[in-house]
Amino acid sequence: MPERKKRFVKANKQIIERDIGYAILTAEGYSTTDEVVFAEDGDMSLLGVRTIEGFSVMVDNIGHRFLPTNSFVC
């Protein structure tokens, strides 16, 4: 469910505004909570780096799977 609107700057410098909300995400046995953007027609869909960090995994590009890793704290 959308909670509020947020502005984003695309690579071509175009500013767009999209609804955002919160979700519990799961993939390959990993789960995390994250802010999600409600895309519109023509928007690309990507699993964001925040989600991957929340899963505490890294992406195995050859095996096309997640690999467990340690989370970093600053």
C-alpha positions as CSV (number, residue, x, y, z in Angstrom):
1,M,0.0,0.0,0.0
2,P,1.5,3.4,-0.9
3,E,2.5,5.5,2.1
4,R,3.8,8.7,0.4
5,K,5.4,10.1,-2.7
6,K,9.1,10.5,-3.4
7,R,11.1,12.2,-6.2
8,F,13.8,10.4,-8.1
9,V,16.4,11.6,-10.6
10,K,16.9,9.3,-13.6
11,A,20.2,8.9,-15.4
12,N,19.1,11.3,-18.1
13,K,18.5,14.0,-15.3
14,Q,14.7,13.7,-15.6
15,I,12.9,14.1,-12.3
16,I,10.0,11.7,-11.7
17,E,7.7,11.2,-8.7
18,R,6.5,7.8,-7.6
19,D,4.5,6.3,-4.7
20,I,6.5,4.4,-2.1
21,G,5.6,2.0,0.6
22,Y,7.1,-0.7,2.8
23,A,7.3,-4.5,2.2
24,I,8.7,-7.7,3.6
25,L,10.7,-9.2,0.8
26,T,11.8,-12.9,0.4
27,A,13.9,-14.6,-2.2
28,E,15.8,-17.9,-2.1
29,G,15.1,-18.4,1.6
30,Y,16.3,-14.9,2.6
31,S,14.1,-12.1,3.9
32,T,14.3,-8.4,4.8
33,T,12.1,-5.3,5.1
34,D,12.6,-2.5,2.6
35,E,11.2,0.6,1.1
36,V,9.6,-0.2,-2.3
37,V,8.7,2.0,-5.2
38,F,5.5,1.6,-7.1
39,A,6.6,1.6,-10.7
40,E,4.6,2.9,-13.6
41,D,4.4,1.5,-17.2
42,G,7.8,1.9,-18.8
43,D,9.8,1.9,-15.5
44,M,12.5,-0.6,-15.2
45,S,12.4,-3.2,-12.4
46,L,15.5,-4.0,-10.4
47,L,16.3,-5.7,-7.2
48,G,18.0,-2.8,-5.4
49,V,21.3,-2.9,-3.6
50,R,19.5,-2.1,-0.3
51,T,17.5,-5.2,-0.6
52,I,20.5,-7.4,-1.4
53,E,22.3,-5.9,1.6
54,G,19.3,-6.5,3.8
55,F,19.4,-10.2,2.7
56,S,23.1,-10.3,3.8
57,V,24.0,-11.9,0.5
58,M,26.1,-11.2,-2.6
59,V,25.1,-12.1,-6.1
60,D,26.8,-15.0,-7.9
61,N,26.5,-13.8,-11.5
62,I,27.7,-17.1,-12.9
63,G,25.5,-19.4,-10.9
64,H,22.6,-16.9,-10.9
65,R,22.0,-17.2,-7.2
66,F,22.6,-15.5,-3.8
67,L,25.6,-16.4,-1.7
68,P,25.6,-15.7,2.1
69,T,27.9,-12.9,3.3
70,N,28.5,-10.8,6.4
71,S,26.7,-7.5,6.8
72,F,28.9,-4.5,7.2
73,V,28.5,-2.0,10.1
74,C,30.1,1.5,10.0
